Amino acid sequence: MSHEPSTEPAPRAFVVPCKVLDSGAPWRWLRAGWRDVCRAPALTLSFGGAIVLVSIGVGWLGYALGRFALLATLLSGFVFVAPLICVGLYCVSRALEQGRAPRLADSFVLARRVLGQAGVYALGQGVIILLWSRAGMMVSAFFPFDGSDPGVFWEFLALGSCVGAVFATLTFAVTAFSLPMIADRDVDMVTAAVSSVHAVMRNKRVMLLWGLLLATVTAIGFATAFLGLAVLMPWLAYATWHAYRDTLDASGWPSLP
């Protein structure tokens, strides 16, 4: 009785392997991202201009409407648009890495290809935003503050900061490497998100520095009345692509054409 060799592919692990990063990794990613900015200035400013317009639009509508519910809806809408913009930027770094000239058309093609996975990502982020806002409301309800007692104010601020830190950490861990991965490999969003969290947990100190750098650069962009975001946000997106390539070994998953 002969046994035919199995032609079925070997099962892949649920979590993408990652490496242990050195303390200089975040600075290396920023330098690599800036090189991409210099190599593709026209595409960078095209995407950056779109980011500035969306940011100004969301900020102006939120200010004009003055209602938290409507602002939350606008922010949720931005959460659904932002992943596609990021995927388009990752496509630029991906093309440069492969020795090809990046094209805007390729970014649109890739964004359309990963639309479903990006939608899953955006839905998850929308749920986190809603839970975050509800947690903030619960803190205000259970620990009301009328401004008369400074001690109560500091307790309220500390508790609110702790709650916010939990949701911010969860959001960062999920998003650190997941979006670049779905822009590069034929992988589902759940695997990409779990792999991102795993990589962040294995490199806590390095990723803490990376998160602080991202927050600082983003704050600088907002401090320039959103105009600085035209360069800073694409720069961070390119750097995030290089962070993914430096951290995760996704060679076991098929590459997107």
C-alpha positions as CSV (number, residue, x, y, z in Angstrom):
1,M,0.0,0.0,0.0
2,S,1.7,3.2,-1.2
3,H,1.3,6.5,0.5
4,E,1.2,9.6,-1.6
5,P,3.0,12.7,-0.2
6,S,0.6,15.3,1.1
7,T,0.3,18.3,-1.2
8,E,-1.5,20.4,1.5
9,P,0.5,23.4,2.7
10,A,1.9,23.3,6.2
11,P,-0.3,25.1,8.7
12,R,1.0,28.6,9.6
13,A,1.3,29.8,13.1
14,F,-1.5,32.1,14.4
15,V,1.0,34.7,15.5
16,V,3.7,36.1,13.1
17,P,7.2,35.7,14.5
18,C,8.9,38.8,15.8
19,K,12.4,39.7,16.8
20,V,13.7,41.4,20.0
21,L,14.5,45.0,19.1
22,D,17.4,47.1,20.2
23,S,16.9,50.6,21.8
24,G,18.0,52.4,18.7
25,A,15.3,50.9,16.5
26,P,12.8,53.8,16.7
27,W,15.4,56.3,15.6
28,R,16.4,53.9,12.8
29,W,12.8,53.8,11.6
30,L,12.4,57.5,11.7
31,R,15.6,57.9,9.6
32,A,14.3,55.3,7.1
33,G,11.0,57.1,6.9
34,W,12.6,60.4,6.2
35,R,14.6,58.9,3.4
36,D,11.3,57.8,1.8
37,V,9.9,61.4,2.2
38,C,12.9,62.7,0.3
39,R,12.7,60.0,-2.4
40,A,8.9,60.5,-3.1
41,P,8.2,64.2,-2.2
42,A,5.3,64.6,-4.7
43,L,3.3,61.6,-3.4
44,T,4.1,62.5,0.2
45,L,2.6,66.0,-0.2
46,S,-0.4,64.6,-2.1
47,F,-1.3,62.3,0.8
48,G,-0.2,64.9,3.3
49,G,-2.5,67.4,1.8
50,A,-5.5,65.0,2.0
51,I,-4.6,64.4,5.7
52,V,-4.5,68.1,6.4
53,L,-7.9,68.7,4.7
54,V,-9.6,65.8,6.6
55,S,-8.1,67.0,9.9
56,I,-9.2,70.6,9.4
57,G,-12.6,69.4,8.3
58,V,-13.1,67.2,11.3
59,G,-11.8,69.9,13.7
60,W,-13.9,72.7,12.2
61,L,-17.1,70.6,12.2
62,G,-16.5,69.5,15.8
63,Y,-16.0,73.1,16.9
64,A,-19.0,74.4,14.9
65,L,-21.4,71.7,16.0
66,G,-20.3,71.7,19.6
67,R,-22.0,68.4,20.4
68,F,-20.1,65.4,21.7
69,A,-22.3,62.8,19.9
70,L,-21.8,64.5,16.5
71,L,-18.1,64.9,17.1
72,A,-17.8,61.2,18.0
73,T,-19.6,60.4,14.8
74,L,-17.2,62.5,12.8
75,L,-14.2,61.0,14.5
76,S,-15.5,57.5,13.9
77,G,-15.8,58.4,10.2
78,F,-12.2,59.6,10.2
79,V,-11.2,56.2,11.8
80,F,-12.8,54.5,8.7
81,V,-11.0,56.8,6.2
82,A,-7.6,56.9,7.9
83,P,-6.6,53.2,7.4
84,L,-7.0,53.6,3.6
85,I,-4.8,56.7,3.6
86,C,-2.2,54.8,5.7
87,V,-2.3,51.8,3.3
88,G,-1.7,54.2,0.4
89,L,1.4,55.6,2.2
90,Y,2.7,52.1,3.1
91,C,2.4,51.3,-0.6
92,V,4.9,54.1,-1.3
93,S,7.5,52.7,1.1
94,R,6.8,49.2,-0.2
95,A,7.5,50.2,-3.8
96,L,10.7,52.1,-2.8
97,E,11.9,49.0,-0.9
98,Q,11.3,46.8,-3.9
99,G,13.2,49.2,-6.2
100,R,10.1,50.4,-8.0
101,A,8.9,53.9,-8.7
102,P,5.9,54.5,-6.4
103,R,2.7,55.6,-8.2
104,L,-0.5,57.0,-6.8
105,A,-2.5,54.5,-8.9
106,D,-0.7,51.6,-7.2
107,S,-1.7,53.0,-3.8
108,F,-5.4,53.1,-4.9
109,V,-5.2,49.6,-6.2
110,L,-3.7,48.3,-2.9
111,A,-6.2,50.2,-0.8
112,R,-9.1,48.7,-2.8
113,R,-7.6,45.2,-2.4
114,V,-7.3,45.4,1.4
115,L,-10.6,47.3,1.8
116,G,-12.3,44.5,3.7
117,Q,-9.5,44.0,6.1
118,A,-9.1,47.7,6.6
119,G,-12.8,47.8,7.4
120,V,-12.4,45.2,10.1
121,Y,-9.6,47.2,11.5
122,A,-11.7,50.4,11.5
123,L,-14.6,48.7,13.1
124,G,-12.4,47.4,15.9
125,Q,-11.0,50.9,16.4
126,G,-14.5,52.4,16.4
127,V,-15.5,50.0,19.1
128,I,-12.5,50.9,21.2
129,I,-13.3,54.6,20.8
130,L,-16.9,54.1,21.9
131,L,-15.8,52.0,24.9
132,W,-13.2,54.7,25.8
133,S,-15.8,57.5,25.7
134,R,-18.2,55.4,27.8
135,A,-15.5,54.7,30.3
136,G,-14.9,58.5,30.6
137,M,-18.6,59.1,31.2
138,M,-18.6,56.5,33.9
139,V,-15.6,58.1,35.6
140,S,-17.5,61.4,35.6
141,A,-20.7,59.8,36.9
142,F,-19.1,57.9,39.7
143,F,-16.6,60.6,40.7
144,P,-18.3,63.9,40.1
145,F,-16.2,67.0,40.4
146,D,-17.6,70.5,40.9
147,G,-14.3,72.4,41.1
148,S,-14.5,73.3,44.8
149,D,-12.0,70.6,46.2
150,P,-8.5,70.5,44.7
151,G,-7.9,67.1,46.2
152,V,-10.9,65.6,44.5
153,F,-9.7,67.2,41.2
154,W,-6.3,65.4,41.4
155,E,-8.0,62.1,42.2
156,F,-10.4,62.6,39.3
157,L,-7.5,63.5,37.0
158,A,-5.4,60.5,38.1
159,L,-8.3,58.0,37.6
160,G,-9.2,59.5,34.2
161,S,-5.6,59.3,33.1
162,C,-5.3,55.7,34.2
163,V,-8.5,54.7,32.3
164,G,-7.3,56.6,29.2
165,A,-3.9,55.0,29.4
166,V,-5.4,51.5,29.3
167,F,-7.4,52.3,26.1
168,A,-4.5,54.2,24.6
169,T,-2.1,51.3,25.2
170,L,-4.6,48.8,23.7
171,T,-5.0,50.9,20.6
172,F,-1.3,51.4,20.2
173,A,-0.6,47.7,20.6
174,V,-3.2,46.7,18.0
175,T,-2.2,49.3,15.5
176,A,1.6,49.3,15.8
177,F,2.3,46.7,13.1
178,S,-1.1,45.4,11.9
179,L,-2.0,47.8,9.1
180,P,1.4,47.6,7.4
181,M,1.2,43.9,7.5
182,I,-2.2,43.7,5.7
183,A,-0.8,46.1,3.2
184,D,2.1,43.7,2.5
185,R,0.8,40.2,3.0
186,D,-2.3,38.1,2.3
187,V,-3.3,37.9,6.0
188,D,-6.5,38.4,7.9
189,M,-6.8,41.4,10.3
190,V,-7.2,39.3,13.4
191,T,-3.9,37.5,12.8
192,A,-2.2,40.9,12.0
193,A,-3.7,42.5,15.2
194,V,-2.7,39.6,17.5
195,S,0.8,39.6,16.0
196,S,1.1,43.3,16.6
197,V,0.1,43.0,20.2
198,H,2.5,40.1,20.7
199,A,5.4,42.1,19.2
200,V,4.7,45.1,21.3
201,M,4.5,43.0,24.5
202,R,7.9,41.4,23.7
203,N,9.5,44.8,23.2
204,K,7.8,46.9,25.8
205,R,10.6,49.4,26.5
206,V,11.4,50.0,22.8
207,M,7.7,50.3,21.9
208,L,7.2,52.8,24.8
209,L,9.8,55.0,23.3
210,W,8.3,54.6,19.8
211,G,4.8,55.5,21.1
212,L,6.2,58.6,22.8
213,L,8.0,59.7,19.6
214,L,4.8,59.2,17.6
215,A,2.8,61.2,20.1
216,T,5.3,64.0,20.1
217,V,5.6,64.3,16.4
218,T,1.8,64.2,16.0
219,A,1.4,66.9,18.7
220,I,3.9,69.1,16.8
221,G,1.7,68.7,13.7
222,F,-1.4,69.8,15.6
223,A,0.5,72.7,17.1
224,T,1.1,74.1,13.6
225,A,-2.6,74.4,13.0
226,F,-2.6,71.0,11.2
227,L,-0.4,72.3,8.4
228,G,2.7,70.4,9.6
229,L,0.7,67.1,9.3
230,A,1.2,67.4,5.5
231,V,4.8,66.2,6.0
232,L,4.8,64.7,9.5
233,M,2.0,62.2,9.1
234,P,3.4,60.6,5.9
235,W,6.8,60.6,7.6
236,L,5.4,58.6,10.5
237,A,3.5,56.3,8.1
238,Y,6.7,55.5,6.2
239,A,8.6,55.0,9.5
240,T,5.8,52.6,10.7
241,W,6.3,50.6,7.5
242,H,10.0,50.2,8.3
243,A,9.1,49.4,11.9
244,Y,6.9,46.5,10.7
245,R,9.6,45.2,8.3
246,D,12.2,45.4,11.0
247,T,10.1,43.7,13.6
248,L,7.8,41.0,12.1
249,D,8.9,38.1,9.9
250,A,5.9,37.6,7.7
251,S,7.7,35.6,5.1
252,G,5.4,32.6,5.7
253,W,2.4,34.6,4.4
254,P,1.9,35.2,0.6
255,S,3.0,38.6,-0.5
256,L,0.4,40.9,-2.1
257,P,1.0,41.6,-5.8
